[in-house]
Amino acid sequence: MMWGWQGWSWWGWLLMTLSMVAFWGLIIWGIVAIFRGSGGNWRRPDRPDPEQILAERFAAGEIDEEEYHRRLETLRSAHWRLGEPRG
């Protein structure tokens, strides 16, 4: 016996299929939204400037003054070639 299927044809199956896809799509979207956070901030977190990282390494004593200046000039010349402003 198949109760309740007397009036359904191809459009009924199509409607059920689309409804199920929409249902699972909403479930997955909701889970992703929960894990991403509700803040609405979809940007990547700000990363420190390469010159700032270099200065911190120099301040921590990881590199000496000569290496600091050499790498700083390399960074600034690379920024200039890429068209980024010096800062």
C-alpha positions as CSV (number, residue, x, y, z in Angstrom):
1,M,0.0,0.0,0.0
2,M,1.1,3.5,-0.8
3,W,-1.0,5.9,1.3
4,G,-0.9,9.5,0.2
5,W,0.8,9.1,-3.2
6,Q,-2.2,9.0,-5.4
7,G,-2.0,12.6,-6.7
8,W,1.7,12.9,-7.0
9,S,3.5,12.8,-10.4
10,W,6.9,14.1,-11.6
11,W,6.3,17.5,-10.1
12,G,5.9,16.0,-6.6
13,W,9.2,14.2,-6.8
14,L,10.8,17.3,-8.1
15,L,9.4,19.4,-5.3
16,M,10.5,16.9,-2.7
17,T,14.0,16.7,-4.2
18,L,14.4,20.5,-4.3
19,S,13.0,20.8,-0.8
20,M,15.5,18.3,0.5
21,V,18.5,20.0,-1.2
22,A,17.3,23.4,0.2
23,F,16.9,21.9,3.7
24,W,20.4,20.4,3.8
25,G,21.9,23.6,2.2
26,L,20.4,25.7,5.0
27,I,21.7,23.2,7.6
28,I,25.2,23.4,6.2
29,W,25.1,27.2,5.8
30,G,24.0,27.5,9.4
31,I,26.8,25.3,10.7
32,V,29.4,27.3,8.7
33,A,27.9,30.6,9.9
34,I,28.1,29.4,13.6
35,F,31.8,28.4,13.2
36,R,32.8,31.5,11.4
37,G,31.3,33.7,14.1
38,S,28.4,36.0,14.2
39,G,30.5,39.2,14.0
40,G,30.0,39.5,10.3
41,N,33.7,40.2,9.8
42,W,34.7,38.0,6.8
43,R,38.1,39.7,6.3
44,R,41.4,38.0,7.2
45,P,42.9,39.1,10.4
46,D,45.4,41.9,10.0
47,R,48.9,40.7,9.7
48,P,51.9,42.8,11.0
49,D,53.9,44.8,8.4
50,P,57.1,43.1,7.3
51,E,59.1,46.1,8.4
52,Q,57.5,45.8,11.8
53,I,58.4,42.1,12.1
54,L,62.0,43.0,11.1
55,A,62.2,45.7,13.7
56,E,60.9,43.3,16.4
57,R,63.5,40.8,15.4
58,F,66.2,43.4,15.6
59,A,64.9,44.6,19.0
60,A,64.9,41.0,20.3
61,G,68.5,40.5,19.3
62,E,67.8,37.9,16.7
63,I,69.6,39.8,14.0
64,D,72.4,42.4,14.1
65,E,72.3,46.0,12.9
66,E,74.0,45.3,9.6
67,E,71.6,42.5,8.7
68,Y,68.7,44.7,9.8
69,H,69.6,47.5,7.5
70,R,70.4,45.1,4.6
71,R,67.0,43.4,4.9
72,L,65.2,46.7,5.4
73,E,66.6,48.1,2.2
74,T,65.6,44.8,0.4
75,L,62.0,45.1,1.8
76,R,61.7,48.8,0.8
77,S,63.1,48.2,-2.7
78,A,60.6,45.3,-3.1
79,H,57.7,47.5,-2.0
80,W,58.8,50.2,-4.5
81,R,58.9,47.7,-7.4
82,L,55.4,46.4,-6.5
83,G,54.0,49.9,-6.4
84,E,53.2,49.9,-2.7
85,P,53.7,53.0,-0.7
86,R,56.5,53.2,1.7
87,G,55.5,53.5,5.2
